[in-house]
């Protein structure tokens, strides 16, 4: 997601790149890798997953919140910054932009330097790095100038992060790989084990979204899933009920609940009063799994709420800091990021 000052969110696409496969040999007969430019980015690349030709691969440059492929990440950032430059703006185009980047709380200094290097190579003049949990807290309206705490549970595609935020800084944080992609894999494994049907991750993601209210058992009664029968090798259709989807992902969601309880156990007593008053806030696209908030509330006995439009909380907080320089300076001072 990219937020442009005074224009709002201008890019909202999956972090995926489609490119030609690299040949793994060296010597005079090896192809020149400099000629292998990416074919597609974002939504177009995601549509090619499991449908791409043999000579093309679709990869995600960022896995579990961390850059895993520097070359493709730089290509992707350069592509989208060029798109942003084509958007009309009152600011002159010859000036290099200042960039504010949200990163997970568990990234190391080396990984932060890698993020900075990528944006500087893509044409940024200055790169400021702030933790996503702080941006999410700003996005849901937590006052930065007061010593008030908020427990933020950010459930994204590649990682889930539980953070205690106070005065524009992170008091403590815990992270896990249990997230949207992991839930998709659980649905794929469930279909293979129970029905002997192989489905792709895109189908599993659609089923997860269609199931909607997982723990409540409300919404759609079933989802129609089409895949390949492992025994006969022929196409097969299965009606998957909401209860079966709950059974498939229930164990992984229980890990999120356990992580929330772990952070509460380590929370300073002075901040526990703020958490009891404000409750627990769920942000990120994974927070749309209806009923997860009730499960956390049931286990912790603390009011748990899903933020309004949870998938946009981080970028909304990012936008508020971009538009309000005083607030940005205050957050940078408290967080210690330059």
C-alpha positions as CSV (number, residue, x, y, z in Angstrom):
1,X,0.0,0.0,0.0
2,X,1.2,3.5,-0.8
3,X,-0.2,6.7,0.6
4,X,0.6,9.9,-1.3
5,X,0.4,13.2,0.6
6,X,-2.9,15.1,0.0
7,X,-4.0,12.3,-2.3
8,X,-4.6,9.4,0.0
9,X,-4.1,5.7,-0.7
10,X,-3.0,5.5,-4.4
11,X,-1.7,1.9,-4.5
12,X,-3.3,-1.2,-2.8
13,X,-2.0,-4.4,-4.4
14,X,-0.5,-7.8,-3.3
15,X,3.2,-7.9,-2.8
16,X,4.0,-10.3,-5.6
17,X,6.3,-10.3,-8.7
18,X,6.1,-12.5,-11.8
19,X,9.5,-12.9,-13.5
20,X,11.3,-15.4,-15.9
21,X,13.0,-18.2,-14.0
22,X,16.7,-17.9,-13.5
23,X,18.9,-20.5,-15.1
24,X,21.2,-22.0,-12.5
25,X,24.3,-22.5,-14.5
26,X,27.4,-20.3,-15.2
27,X,29.8,-20.0,-18.0
28,X,29.7,-18.7,-21.6
29,X,26.4,-20.5,-22.3
30,X,24.6,-19.0,-19.3
31,X,22.0,-16.3,-20.2
32,X,22.5,-12.7,-19.1
33,X,20.5,-12.1,-16.0
34,X,20.3,-8.4,-16.5
35,X,17.9,-9.0,-19.4
36,X,15.5,-10.9,-17.2
37,X,13.1,-8.1,-16.2
38,X,9.9,-8.7,-14.2
39,X,6.8,-9.4,-16.3
40,X,4.0,-8.4,-13.9
41,X,3.5,-6.9,-10.4
42,X,0.8,-6.9,-7.8
43,X,-2.7,-8.1,-8.7
44,X,-1.6,-9.2,-12.2
45,X,1.2,-11.3,-10.7
46,X,-1.2,-12.8,-8.1
47,X,-3.6,-13.9,-10.9
48,X,-0.8,-15.9,-12.4
49,X,-0.1,-18.0,-9.3
50,X,-0.4,-21.8,-10.2
51,X,-1.4,-20.7,-13.8
52,X,2.0,-19.4,-15.0
53,X,4.0,-21.1,-17.9
54,X,7.0,-23.3,-17.1
55,X,9.5,-20.5,-17.8
56,X,7.9,-18.0,-15.4
57,X,7.9,-17.9,-11.6
58,X,5.7,-15.9,-9.3
59,X,7.3,-14.9,-6.0
60,X,6.6,-12.7,-3.0
61,X,9.7,-10.5,-2.2
62,X,8.5,-10.1,1.4
63,X,7.8,-13.2,3.5
64,X,6.6,-13.1,7.1
65,X,7.1,-9.4,7.1
66,X,10.8,-9.6,6.1
67,X,12.4,-9.0,2.7
68,X,13.4,-12.3,1.3
69,X,14.5,-11.3,-2.2
70,X,16.3,-8.0,-2.5
71,X,16.5,-7.9,-6.3
72,X,12.7,-8.4,-6.9
73,X,11.8,-6.1,-3.9
74,X,13.9,-3.3,-5.5
75,X,12.2,-3.9,-8.9
76,X,8.8,-3.8,-7.3
77,X,9.4,-0.6,-5.3
78,X,10.9,1.1,-8.3
79,X,7.9,0.2,-10.5
80,X,5.4,1.5,-8.0
81,X,7.3,4.7,-7.2
82,X,7.3,5.4,-11.0
83,X,3.5,4.9,-11.0
84,X,3.1,7.3,-8.1
85,X,5.2,9.9,-10.0
86,X,2.7,9.8,-12.8
87,X,-0.1,10.9,-10.5
88,X,-0.8,14.7,-10.7
89,X,0.5,16.6,-7.7
90,X,1.4,20.2,-6.8
91,X,4.9,19.2,-5.8
92,X,7.6,19.4,-8.5
93,X,8.5,16.1,-10.0
94,X,12.3,16.7,-10.1
95,X,12.5,16.6,-6.3
96,X,13.2,13.1,-4.8
97,X,10.4,12.0,-2.4
98,X,10.6,11.6,1.4
99,X,9.4,8.1,2.3
100,X,7.9,6.7,5.5
101,X,8.0,2.9,5.7
102,X,6.2,0.7,8.2
103,X,8.1,-2.4,9.3
104,X,7.2,-5.2,11.8
105,X,8.5,-4.8,15.4
106,X,10.7,-7.8,15.2
107,X,13.0,-6.8,12.3
108,X,16.7,-6.4,13.1
109,X,18.9,-3.4,12.4
110,X,20.4,-5.2,9.4
111,X,16.9,-5.8,7.9
112,X,16.0,-2.1,8.5
113,X,19.1,-1.1,6.6
114,X,18.1,-3.3,3.7
115,X,14.7,-1.6,3.6
116,X,16.4,1.8,3.5
117,X,18.8,0.7,0.8
118,X,16.0,-0.5,-1.4
119,X,14.1,2.8,-1.2
120,X,17.2,4.9,-1.7
121,X,18.2,2.8,-4.7
122,X,14.6,3.3,-6.1
123,X,15.0,7.1,-6.0
124,X,13.9,8.2,-2.5
125,X,15.8,11.2,-0.9
126,X,15.1,10.3,2.7
127,X,13.7,7.1,4.3
128,X,12.0,7.0,7.7
129,X,11.2,3.7,9.3
130,X,8.5,3.2,12.0
131,X,7.0,0.1,13.4
132,X,3.6,-1.0,12.0
133,X,2.0,-1.4,15.5
134,X,2.7,2.3,16.2
135,X,1.2,3.3,12.8
136,X,-1.9,1.0,13.5
137,X,-2.3,2.7,17.0
138,X,-2.2,6.1,15.3
139,X,-4.7,4.9,12.7
140,X,-7.3,3.8,15.3
141,X,-7.0,7.2,17.1
142,X,-4.7,6.5,20.1
143,X,-3.5,9.8,21.5
144,X,0.3,9.9,21.2
145,X,0.9,12.8,23.7
146,X,-0.6,10.9,26.6
147,X,0.8,8.0,28.6
148,X,-2.0,5.7,27.6
149,X,-1.6,2.0,26.5
150,X,-3.3,0.0,23.9
151,X,-2.9,-3.7,23.0
152,X,-2.8,-4.0,19.2
153,X,-3.2,-7.4,17.5
154,X,-2.1,-7.1,13.8
155,X,-3.1,-10.1,11.7
156,X,-1.6,-9.8,8.3
157,X,-0.9,-12.2,5.4
158,X,2.5,-13.4,6.5
159,X,2.7,-12.7,10.2
160,X,0.7,-11.9,13.3
161,X,2.0,-9.3,15.7
162,X,0.8,-8.6,19.2
163,X,2.1,-5.2,20.5
164,X,1.6,-3.1,23.6
165,X,1.8,0.6,22.4
166,X,2.2,3.6,24.7
167,X,3.1,7.2,24.1
168,X,4.0,6.6,20.5
169,X,6.4,3.7,21.3
170,X,6.3,-0.1,21.6
171,X,6.5,-1.4,25.2
172,X,6.7,-5.0,24.2
173,X,5.9,-7.1,21.2
174,X,5.5,-10.8,20.2
175,X,5.2,-12.1,16.6
176,X,4.2,-15.4,15.0
177,X,4.0,-16.8,11.4
178,X,0.4,-17.8,12.1
179,X,-1.4,-15.5,9.6
180,X,-3.5,-15.4,6.4
181,X,-1.1,-17.6,4.3
182,X,-0.8,-20.1,7.1
183,X,-4.6,-20.4,7.4
184,X,-4.8,-21.0,3.6
185,X,-2.3,-23.8,3.9
186,X,-4.3,-25.4,6.7
187,X,-7.4,-25.4,4.5
188,X,-5.4,-27.0,1.7
189,X,-4.1,-29.7,4.1
190,X,-7.6,-30.3,5.5
191,X,-9.0,-30.9,2.1
192,X,-6.2,-33.3,1.2
193,X,-6.5,-35.3,4.5
194,X,-10.3,-35.5,4.8
195,X,-11.5,-35.6,1.2
196,X,-8.4,-36.6,-0.8
197,X,-8.8,-33.5,-2.9
198,X,-6.0,-31.2,-3.8
199,X,-6.8,-27.5,-4.1
200,X,-4.6,-24.4,-4.7
201,X,-3.8,-21.6,-2.2
202,X,-5.9,-19.1,-4.2
203,X,-9.0,-21.4,-3.8
204,X,-8.2,-21.8,-0.1
205,X,-8.1,-18.1,0.3
206,X,-11.4,-17.7,-1.5
207,X,-13.0,-20.3,0.8
208,X,-11.6,-18.6,3.9
209,X,-13.0,-15.2,2.8
210,X,-16.4,-16.7,1.9
211,X,-16.7,-18.5,5.2
212,X,-16.8,-15.1,6.9
213,X,-18.1,-15.7,10.4
214,X,-16.0,-18.7,11.4
215,X,-16.6,-19.0,15.1
216,X,-20.2,-17.8,14.9
217,X,-21.2,-20.4,12.3
218,X,-23.2,-17.6,10.7
219,X,-23.1,-16.3,7.1
220,X,-22.8,-18.8,4.3
221,X,-23.6,-22.4,5.2
222,X,-21.1,-23.8,2.8
223,X,-18.5,-23.0,0.1
224,X,-18.2,-24.9,-3.2
225,X,-14.6,-26.1,-3.6
226,X,-13.3,-27.6,-6.8
227,X,-10.0,-29.5,-7.0
228,X,-8.3,-32.6,-8.2
229,X,-9.1,-36.0,-6.7
230,X,-5.8,-37.5,-5.6
231,X,-7.0,-41.1,-6.2
232,X,-8.5,-40.8,-9.7
233,X,-6.7,-37.7,-10.9
234,X,-10.0,-36.2,-12.1
235,X,-11.8,-33.0,-11.2
236,X,-14.0,-33.1,-8.1
237,X,-16.3,-30.7,-6.3
238,X,-16.9,-30.6,-2.5
239,X,-19.3,-28.6,-0.4
240,X,-17.3,-27.4,2.6
241,X,-19.4,-26.2,5.5
242,X,-18.5,-23.3,7.8
243,X,-18.0,-25.7,10.7
244,X,-15.4,-27.7,8.7
245,X,-13.5,-24.5,7.9
246,X,-13.6,-23.7,11.6
247,X,-12.2,-27.1,12.3
248,X,-9.4,-26.6,9.7
249,X,-8.2,-23.2,11.0
250,X,-9.2,-23.5,14.7
251,X,-5.8,-24.8,15.9
252,X,-3.9,-21.9,14.2
253,X,-6.3,-19.3,15.6
254,X,-5.9,-20.8,19.1
255,X,-2.2,-19.9,18.7
256,X,-3.0,-16.3,18.2
257,X,-5.2,-16.3,21.3
258,X,-2.3,-17.9,23.3
259,X,0.1,-15.2,22.1
260,X,-2.3,-12.5,23.3
261,X,-2.4,-14.1,26.7
262,X,1.4,-14.3,26.7
263,X,1.7,-10.5,26.1
264,X,-0.9,-9.8,28.8
265,X,1.1,-11.9,31.2
266,X,4.2,-9.7,30.6
267,X,2.4,-6.4,30.6
268,X,3.5,-3.9,33.3
269,X,0.8,-3.5,36.0
270,X,0.5,0.3,35.4
271,X,-0.6,-0.3,31.7
272,X,-3.1,-3.1,32.6
273,X,-5.6,-0.5,33.7
274,X,-5.4,1.2,30.3
275,X,-5.9,-2.1,28.5
276,X,-9.0,-2.9,30.7
277,X,-10.4,0.5,29.8
278,X,-9.6,0.5,26.1
279,X,-9.7,-3.2,25.4
280,X,-7.8,-5.1,22.8
281,X,-7.8,-3.8,19.2
282,X,-7.7,-6.1,16.2
283,X,-6.2,-4.7,13.0
284,X,-5.0,-6.1,9.7
285,X,-7.0,-8.0,7.0
286,X,-6.9,-11.2,9.1
287,X,-9.1,-9.4,11.8
288,X,-12.0,-9.7,9.4
289,X,-12.4,-13.4,10.5
290,X,-15.6,-12.7,12.4
291,X,-15.7,-14.4,15.7
292,X,-12.0,-14.2,16.4
293,X,-12.6,-11.2,18.6
294,X,-15.2,-13.1,20.6
295,X,-12.8,-16.0,21.1
296,X,-10.0,-13.7,22.4
297,X,-12.6,-11.9,24.6
298,X,-13.8,-15.2,26.0
299,X,-10.2,-16.4,26.9
300,X,-8.9,-13.0,28.3
301,X,-12.1,-11.6,29.8
302,X,-11.1,-8.2,28.2
303,X,-13.3,-6.4,25.7
304,X,-11.9,-7.1,22.2
305,X,-12.9,-5.0,19.2
306,X,-12.2,-5.1,15.5
307,X,-11.1,-1.7,14.1
308,X,-13.1,0.0,11.5
309,X,-11.8,-1.1,8.1
310,X,-9.0,-3.1,9.8
311,X,-6.9,-3.8,6.7
312,X,-6.4,0.0,6.3
313,X,-5.4,0.9,9.8
314,X,-1.6,0.9,9.3
315,X,-1.7,2.9,6.0
316,X,-4.2,5.3,7.6
317,X,-1.8,5.9,10.5
318,X,1.0,6.3,8.0
319,X,-1.1,8.9,6.2
320,X,-1.8,10.9,9.4
321,X,1.9,11.1,10.2
322,X,2.7,12.2,6.6
323,X,0.0,15.0,6.8
324,X,1.0,16.1,10.3
325,X,4.7,16.8,10.6
326,X,4.5,17.7,14.3
327,X,3.0,14.3,15.1
328,X,5.6,12.6,12.9
329,X,8.5,14.3,14.8
330,X,7.0,13.3,18.1
331,X,6.6,9.6,17.1
332,X,10.2,9.6,15.7
333,X,11.5,11.1,18.9
334,X,9.7,8.5,21.1
335,X,10.4,5.5,18.9
336,X,14.0,6.4,18.4
337,X,13.9,6.0,14.6
338,X,15.6,8.6,12.4
